[in-house]
Amino acid sequence: MAEEKFKARILRDLDGEEKESYEKIEDYWNNHPIIKNYHGKWREYIAFFEGDQYLFYNEVSDELEDITPYLDREVYTVCNRILPMVRQIWGEVRYRHQFKVDPNTVESEDVKAAKLGSMLIEFLNNKTKFHNKLSLAKLWALITGDCYWKIWWNKNLQGMTLSPDRKAVLEDGDIDQDLVIPFNFRPDPEVVGRENWRFAMEGKRVPISSLAEEFDIDPKSISPDAKGKADSGLFERTDMETTSEETVIRIEYHERPSKKYSTGRFVVKAGNYFCYHGENPSPDHDIPYFDIPGILPILGEDQHDSLVRLGQASQRQINRMASYVDGHVEN
């Protein structure tokens, strides 16, 4: 992005369309319906998946609450049946996919070209750790109901192509892809389905030093963002150890093509800076995100049902019965 002509501007210097875009992105990021409707429950599902079966999401405090002090019985440790259930299904859907190019004829040259194409695809997938990323995305989709996949042109990669004399050669730039966990993604809240999205947003925490280098900004002028889920709306573990380096939430905003922006609009906002505003740099001029769904759709919404939620009722019943049995034996 640093090669673009757009010069990063601080918030106080914005006006017109740029100021309006900054405020719109800020509002959608902090007040998106997905935060109110799903973020808290997702945190609960992750806790259940990891075995914390007495933590429930409290909508009033927007925190996970331990309910053990309110139970009329002793709390006993019981087997976490949600974990093996999710892992079993995850194991069934995470096996490596084989990517093959089938020749349309039986001519020897066509067959050799198809085999070479298959080898190139597998080589590039291994190089970008495609299968590992996809496997983790499927796990996220089972736990929360959804995960998102991003595809973009990465100028820092090296790809392989066929030369005019049909030899494999390296060239700069290649397609790259990665998962975007649902906490860090905001689709268009007014429509259902990717084909109808007018825009989509992705956020991630980055060091201020890397942002300053990417967009040629004085690092001392960038306001850091506080760490913690309440301040950023990202998925961040509260017990994770981090360095003292200051960070900022980098938000990418992708908009579909319009009369004013024929290839779509692309905006980068970070902290108190409007880093980039201009035409969409995506090669296909589209919103570069795709949904990886979990098990069941929630009709009329963009989200899918969580496998953990489906197992919570039976897990709670087992917890209750196990506590009663253990208490009876103890007495």
N, C-alpha and C positions, 0 to 999 in steps of 0.2 A: 504493500500500500504506500510505502514511503516514496515510491517513484512517481505517484500521481501528482498532478499539478495543484490539487486542492491543498491549502495550507490549514493545518489544525488551528482552531480558534477556541479561546477560553470563553466560558459561558457569558461573562459580562459584555463581551464584544459581539454577541449574536444579535441579529435582528431579522425581521421578515420571515421567509420560509425556513431558514435555518433555525431560528429561535422556536418557531412553531413545531418543527420536527423534533427538536431536542425535548421540548415539553411533552409532546405526544409520546415519545419513546419512554421518557421517565414515568409518565402516568401508566402506560400499558405494562411496564416492567413491575411497578410496585403495586398496582391495583388490578392486575389481571384476574379474572374469575378462577383460573386454574389454581391460584395461590389459596384462595379462600375455600374452594371446594375440594381440593385434593392434597395439597402439600402436607397438611397435618395428618391425614389418614395414611399417606405414604410413609411418613415417619413411624407411625404405629405398625404398619405392615413390616417394615424393616426390623423393628424391635421384636415382633412376633416371630419372624423368620430366624432371628438370632437366638431365640429362646426366652426373651423377656416377656412372658405371657401375662403378666399382671400390669403392664403399662398400657394405658388407654389415652387417646388424644382428647384433650379438653378444649372445646371450641372457644370457651370464654377466656381462658388464659393463653390459648394458642401454644400449649406445651403438652408434653407427655406426662401423664399423672400416674403415680403408683397407687393402685387401689387396695393394696393389702391391708392398710390400717382400717378399711371400712368393711372387711369381710367378717362374717359371723362364725368363722371357723379358722382353724390353723391352715397355714399355707405350706404345702408340701411340694417338693420338686418332682415333677412328672416328666415323662419322655416327651420331647418336642417332636410331634409327628408331622408338623408342617415342613420342617427342614428336609427330611428324607422324601416327602411327597414332591416338593418343588425340585429337589435335586434329581429325582428319578425322571420327571418329565423333562427337566433341563437336559439330562443325559440323552434322552430320546431325540431331542430336536437340535442338539449342538454338534452332531457328527459333521465332519468335513464334507462340504459339497464339492463334487467333481465338476469342473467346468470344461466342456468339450466342444470343439468345433467340428461338426460332421460334414464331410464332403458331399456335394450333391451328385457327384458322378463317381465312377470307379477308375478314372484316369489316374495314372501313377503320380503325375505332378500335382493334381488336385488333392490326392490323399496325403502326399508329403506336406503340402501347404496347410492342410487342416491340422495335421499332427503338430506342425511347427506353431500354428496359432494356439493350440491347446497348451503347448509347452510355455509359450510366452505368457498366457493368462495365468497359469499356475505359478510361474516365476514371479510375476508382478504381485500376485496375491500374497505369496510368501514374503516378499520384500517389504510390503506395507503392513504385514501382520493382519491381513484381512480376516482370516478365520478366527483368530483370537479376539479381535474386536467384535465380530459378529456373534461369537459365542457369549461374550459378556453382555451384549445388547439383548440377547434372548433371555438371559437370566433377569435382567432389569425388567423386561416386559412381563415376565411371569410374576415377579414380586409386586410391581406397581400397576401392572395392566398395560403399560406402554413404554416404549423407548423410541428414540428418534435417530435417524441415520443421516449423516451429512456427506455430500459429495462435492468436491471442489477441485480446481486446477491448482496444483502445488508446484510453483516454479522452482522450489528447492529440491525436488525429486529428479531422478533421471529415469526415463522410460526407455523401452525398446521398440523399435519399429523395423520394417523391412526396407532395405535400400532398393534402388532401381534394379540392381542385379540380384535381388531377392536374398540378400544376406542380412542377418540380424545385426543392427547397429544401435548404439546408445544415442539418445537425444535429450536435451534439457527440458524439464517440465513433464509432469504426468498427472493423471487423475489420482486423487487421494480420497480416502473416506475414513470416517470414524463415527463412533456412537456419541449421541448427545443425550444424557440421562434426562428424564422428564422434568426434574426440578429446574433445570437450566434452560428450559425451552418454553416459549410463549407463542402458540399459533393464533391465528385470527379467531377471536372468540364469538364472532357473529355468524359464522357459517359452520357447516359440518363437512369434513372431508378435505383432503389436501388439494383436490382439483378445484375447490372453491376458495381456498385461502387467498386473501388479498395481500397478506404480508405474514412474516414469521420472524421471531426474534430469538437469538441465542446469547446467553451470557456466560462468562467464565472469569475466574479470578486470575490476574496476571501480575507479575512484578512491575512496579512503576518504571524501573530501569529499562525493561524490554519494551514497554509502551512508548517511552520517550525516544528510544532508538528507532523504533518502527516508524513513528510519525514526526520525527525531528522536533521534539518538544523539550523545553527546559524541565528536567525532572523535579526541580524545586517548586515549580508552579502547579504541579498536579496534586490535587487533594486526595489523600488515601481514603479508602473505604474501610470501615470497621469490619473486623472479622467476626463471623457468627451468622447463623441462618436468619436471625431476626432482622439483620441489617442488609443482607444481600439477596435473600430469596433463592440462594443456591443450595445445593446439597453439600453441606460441610459438617463433618463429624466434630462434635464439641470436644472430644477427648484427643483429637489429632494434634500431634506436636508439630509446630511450624517454626520457621526462623523469624528473626526480628525484622526482616526486610519488609518495607511497606508495599502494599498491594492495592490494586484498584479493580473494579468490576468492568470488564470490557464487554460491551453489548453490540452485537451485529444485527442490523435491521435490513431485511430483504423484502422488497416490494415488487409485485408483478408489473409487467410493462403497461404503460399508459400513454396518453397522447403527449404528455410532457416529457416522459422518460421512455423512449421507444424500446429500450432493452431492459427496463425495470430500474428501480432506484435502490442504491446501496448506501447505508449510513453506518458509521462506527462512532459510538459514544462511550466515553470512559471518564468517570468521575465528573470533574468540572470542565471537561474538554469535549468539543465537537471535533472528532479526529478526521472524519472523512464524510463527504456528501457528494454523490454524483451517480453516474450511470452504473448499472449492475455489471461487474466484471466477470460474472459467470459465463462460461463458453456457450451454454444453451439458453441464456437469458431467462432463467426460471428460478423459482424458489428452490434452493438446493437441499431440501429436507424431505425425508420420507418417514412414515410411521411404521414401526415394527410392533404389531399388536401382540397382546398376550393371549388369553384363552377365549373370553366371551366379549362381544361388543356391548356397550351400554347404548341402547337405542336412542337416537336423536342427539348424541353427543360425540365429540371427537375422541373421548377416552374409552378404554376397554376395562373390563373387570379384572381385579387382581386375583391370582390363584391363592395367595395368602388369605385374602378376605373370604374366599369360598371355604377355606379350611378352618377359619377361626371358630365357627359355631361348634363344630365337632370337637375341636381342641379344648374349648372352654368346658364342654360337657365332660370330656375325659378328665380335665383338671378337677372338676367338682366331684365326680364320682371317686377319683383316686384319693382325694382328700378325705371324703367320708369313710372309705374303706380303711385308709391308714389310721384315721382317728378311732374307728371302731376296734381295730386290732390293738392299738396302743392302750385303749381303755379296758 
